[in-house]
Amino acid sequence: MRHMTRPEFEAYEKRVETALFQAERTMQPEDRKDFEEIATAAREHVNVRRELVDLLEERIAGETSDPRTRVPAGDDRQDEKQRWNDAVERHGFAAADAANKALLDIERAREGWAARMAKIKARTNYER
């Protein structure tokens, strides 16, 4: 998972909430319980991503002020493992895994869309 800037994260958060809202509107009443579990896990994932953005911003600010206070890169991996374990403990493996897969699909779609837009932009600039 790549690091996001604050504006990228805010757009990502809005897309996730929009997708959840639209899915909930089309959900049958008997499927709501399962949906709520997935939505909760998705929101937890967004919260984790928010924390990562905050940490990245703090790290960037810290690197410019005092290079001796840098956090070793291995700590990020340990934090991710801990957050995953916490999500599994709270929501169960199946819900956490399903939410993670859904969010990865969203991220891949977003990256694919960005690549397509870059190609269109490059082609448009080329034609000028």
Secondary structure as a PSIPRED ss2 file (coil, helix, strand):
# PSIPRED VFORMAT (PSIPRED V4.0)

   1 M C   1.000  0.000  0.000
   2 R C   1.000  0.000  0.000
   3 H C   1.000  0.000  0.000
   4 M C   1.000  0.000  0.000
   5 T C   1.000  0.000  0.000
   6 R H   0.000  1.000  0.000
   7 P H   0.000  1.000  0.000
   8 E H   0.000  1.000  0.000
   9 F H   0.000  1.000  0.000
  10 E H   0.000  1.000  0.000
  11 A H   0.000  1.000  0.000
  12 Y H   0.000  1.000  0.000
  13 E H   0.000  1.000  0.000
  14 K H   0.000  1.000  0.000
  15 R H   0.000  1.000  0.000
  16 V H   0.000  1.000  0.000
  17 E H   0.000  1.000  0.000
  18 T H   0.000  1.000  0.000
  19 A H   0.000  1.000  0.000
  20 L H   0.000  1.000  0.000
  21 F H   0.000  1.000  0.000
  22 Q H   0.000  1.000  0.000
  23 A H   0.000  1.000  0.000
  24 E H   0.000  1.000  0.000
  25 R H   0.000  1.000  0.000
  26 T H   0.000  1.000  0.000
  27 M C   1.000  0.000  0.000
  28 Q C   1.000  0.000  0.000
  29 P H   0.000  1.000  0.000
  30 E H   0.000  1.000  0.000
  31 D H   0.000  1.000  0.000
  32 R H   0.000  1.000  0.000
  33 K H   0.000  1.000  0.000
  34 D H   0.000  1.000  0.000
  35 F H   0.000  1.000  0.000
  36 E H   0.000  1.000  0.000
  37 E H   0.000  1.000  0.000
  38 I H   0.000  1.000  0.000
  39 A H   0.000  1.000  0.000
  40 T H   0.000  1.000  0.000
  41 A H   0.000  1.000  0.000
  42 A H   0.000  1.000  0.000
  43 R H   0.000  1.000  0.000
  44 E H   0.000  1.000  0.000
  45 H H   0.000  1.000  0.000
  46 V H   0.000  1.000  0.000
  47 N H   0.000  1.000  0.000
  48 V H   0.000  1.000  0.000
  49 R H   0.000  1.000  0.000
  50 R H   0.000  1.000  0.000
  51 E H   0.000  1.000  0.000
  52 L H   0.000  1.000  0.000
  53 V H   0.000  1.000  0.000
  54 D H   0.000  1.000  0.000
  55 L H   0.000  1.000  0.000
  56 L H   0.000  1.000  0.000
  57 E H   0.000  1.000  0.000
  58 E H   0.000  1.000  0.000
  59 R H   0.000  1.000  0.000
  60 I H   0.000  1.000  0.000
  61 A H   0.000  1.000  0.000
  62 G H   0.000  1.000  0.000
  63 E H   0.000  1.000  0.000
  64 T H   0.000  1.000  0.000
  65 S H   0.000  1.000  0.000
  66 D C   1.000  0.000  0.000
  67 P H   0.000  1.000  0.000
  68 R H   0.000  1.000  0.000
  69 T H   0.000  1.000  0.000
  70 R C   1.000  0.000  0.000
  71 V C   1.000  0.000  0.000
  72 P C   1.000  0.000  0.000
  73 A C   1.000  0.000  0.000
  74 G H   0.000  1.000  0.000
  75 D H   0.000  1.000  0.000
  76 D H   0.000  1.000  0.000
  77 R H   0.000  1.000  0.000
  78 Q H   0.000  1.000  0.000
  79 D H   0.000  1.000  0.000
  80 E H   0.000  1.000  0.000
  81 K H   0.000  1.000  0.000
  82 Q H   0.000  1.000  0.000
  83 R H   0.000  1.000  0.000
  84 W H   0.000  1.000  0.000
  85 N H   0.000  1.000  0.000
  86 D H   0.000  1.000  0.000
  87 A H   0.000  1.000  0.000
  88 V H   0.000  1.000  0.000
  89 E H   0.000  1.000  0.000
  90 R H   0.000  1.000  0.000
  91 H H   0.000  1.000  0.000
  92 G C   1.000  0.000  0.000
  93 F H   0.000  1.000  0.000
  94 A H   0.000  1.000  0.000
  95 A H   0.000  1.000  0.000
  96 A H   0.000  1.000  0.000
  97 D H   0.000  1.000  0.000
  98 A H   0.000  1.000  0.000
  99 A H   0.000  1.000  0.000
 100 N H   0.000  1.000  0.000
 101 K H   0.000  1.000  0.000
 102 A H   0.000  1.000  0.000
 103 L H   0.000  1.000  0.000
 104 L H   0.000  1.000  0.000
 105 D H   0.000  1.000  0.000
 106 I H   0.000  1.000  0.000
 107 E H   0.000  1.000  0.000
 108 R H   0.000  1.000  0.000
 109 A H   0.000  1.000  0.000
 110 R H   0.000  1.000  0.000
 111 E H   0.000  1.000  0.000
 112 G H   0.000  1.000  0.000
 113 W H   0.000  1.000  0.000
 114 A H   0.000  1.000  0.000
 115 A H   0.000  1.000  0.000
 116 R H   0.000  1.000  0.000
 117 M H   0.000  1.000  0.000
 118 A H   0.000  1.000  0.000
 119 K H   0.000  1.000  0.000
 120 I H   0.000  1.000  0.000
 121 K H   0.000  1.000  0.000
 122 A H   0.000  1.000  0.000
 123 R H   0.000  1.000  0.000
 124 T H   0.000  1.000  0.000
 125 N H   0.000  1.000  0.000
 126 Y H   0.000  1.000  0.000
 127 E H   0.000  1.000  0.000
 128 R C   1.000  0.000  0.000
